[in-house]
Amino acid sequence: MPITLDSIVLFVQDIATLKSFYTSTFSFIVVEEIASEWVLLQAGDCCIGLHKIGTDYEAASITETNVKLVFAVDDILALQAKLKAQQVAISEIKNYPNYPFLICDGKDAEGNVFQLKQAKP
């Protein structure tokens, strides 16, 4: 029985800010929305859900996480430059020997880590 990843849910404090970040930065399309509570974004073959964190957890820091969203891109240099111009926290592009991808890490508006990944030519 094949298993595929359908979606990833991030528990967030500010739905509107992250919706704006992911739709404007990566051009993801909103496919479902409950105002101020939930947004589902189409991100290629997978979706990213942004779910308002419960009030019991709002005061807690949610910027420390063991989750990283990895986005396959076809022009890492151009996207990295665009993100820098938008003042998004983004690292320099890394090129490791014997690793077939160029990568760089960034953080969204709430500090969730994402990675851009492009196959080396």
C-alpha positions as CSV (number, residue, x, y, z in Angstrom):
1,M,0.0,0.0,0.0
2,P,1.7,3.3,-1.1
3,I,1.7,6.1,1.4
4,T,2.2,9.7,0.3
5,L,2.5,12.9,2.3
6,D,-0.6,14.9,1.8
7,S,0.0,17.9,4.1
8,I,2.0,19.4,6.9
9,V,0.4,21.5,9.6
10,L,2.2,24.3,11.4
11,F,0.6,25.6,14.6
12,V,1.1,29.4,14.4
13,Q,0.2,32.5,16.3
14,D,-0.6,34.8,13.4
15,I,-2.5,33.2,10.5
16,A,-2.7,36.4,8.4
17,T,1.0,37.1,8.6
18,L,2.1,33.6,7.6
19,K,-0.6,33.3,4.9
20,S,0.8,36.5,3.4
21,F,4.4,35.3,3.8
22,Y,3.8,32.0,2.0
23,T,1.5,33.3,-0.7
24,S,3.6,36.3,-1.6
25,T,7.0,34.6,-1.1
26,F,6.4,31.2,-2.7
27,S,3.1,31.9,-4.7
28,F,1.3,29.1,-2.9
29,I,-2.4,29.1,-3.5
30,V,-5.0,29.2,-0.7
31,V,-7.3,26.2,-1.1
32,E,-9.2,26.4,2.1
33,E,-9.6,29.0,4.8
34,I,-11.4,29.7,8.1
35,A,-10.7,33.3,8.9
36,S,-8.1,33.8,11.7
37,E,-8.2,30.0,12.5
38,W,-7.0,27.9,9.5
39,V,-5.5,28.2,6.0
40,L,-4.6,25.4,3.7
41,L,-2.0,26.2,1.0
42,Q,-1.3,24.2,-2.1
43,A,2.5,23.7,-2.2
44,G,3.1,21.4,-5.2
45,D,2.0,17.8,-4.4
46,C,1.7,18.6,-0.7
47,C,-0.3,21.1,1.3
48,I,0.8,23.3,4.2
49,G,-1.8,23.9,6.8
50,L,-1.5,27.0,9.1
51,H,-3.5,26.3,12.2
52,K,-4.1,28.9,14.9
53,I,-2.3,27.7,18.1
54,G,-4.7,27.1,21.0
55,T,-5.0,29.8,23.7
56,D,-3.3,27.5,26.3
57,Y,-0.2,27.6,24.2
58,E,-0.2,31.2,22.8
59,A,2.3,32.5,25.4
60,A,4.7,29.7,24.8
61,S,7.6,30.1,22.3
62,I,6.9,28.1,19.2
63,T,9.9,29.3,17.3
64,E,12.0,26.4,18.5
65,T,11.0,23.4,16.4
66,N,12.4,20.2,15.0
67,V,10.4,20.7,11.7
68,K,11.9,22.1,8.5
69,L,9.9,22.7,5.4
70,V,12.0,21.9,2.3
71,F,11.0,23.5,-1.0
72,A,12.4,22.2,-4.3
73,V,13.2,25.2,-6.5
74,D,14.6,25.6,-10.0
75,D,16.5,29.0,-9.5
76,I,17.8,29.1,-5.9
77,L,20.0,32.2,-6.6
78,A,17.0,34.3,-7.9
79,L,14.7,33.2,-5.0
80,Q,17.4,33.8,-2.4
81,A,18.0,37.3,-3.8
82,K,14.2,38.0,-3.8
83,L,13.9,36.9,-0.1
84,K,16.9,39.0,0.9
85,A,15.3,42.0,-0.8
86,Q,12.1,41.3,1.2
87,Q,14.2,41.3,4.4
88,V,13.5,37.5,5.0
89,A,16.1,35.8,7.2
90,I,18.0,33.6,4.7
91,S,21.4,32.0,4.8
92,E,24.0,31.9,2.1
93,I,23.8,29.1,-0.4
94,K,25.7,26.0,0.6
95,N,27.4,23.7,-1.9
96,Y,28.7,20.5,-0.3
97,P,31.0,18.1,-2.2
98,N,29.3,14.8,-3.1
99,Y,25.9,16.2,-2.3
100,P,23.8,16.7,-5.4
101,F,21.9,19.8,-4.3
102,L,22.5,23.5,-3.5
103,I,20.7,24.5,-0.3
104,C,20.0,27.5,1.9
105,D,17.9,27.9,5.0
106,G,15.5,30.7,5.9
107,K,12.9,31.6,8.5
108,D,9.3,32.6,8.0
109,A,7.6,35.5,9.8
110,E,7.2,33.4,13.0
111,G,10.7,31.8,12.9
112,N,9.7,28.5,11.4
113,V,12.6,27.1,9.4
114,F,12.4,26.4,5.7
115,Q,15.0,25.3,3.2
116,L,15.4,26.0,-0.5
117,K,16.9,23.1,-2.4
118,Q,18.0,23.0,-6.1
119,A,19.6,20.1,-8.0
120,K,23.1,21.0,-9.1
121,P,23.5,21.4,-12.8
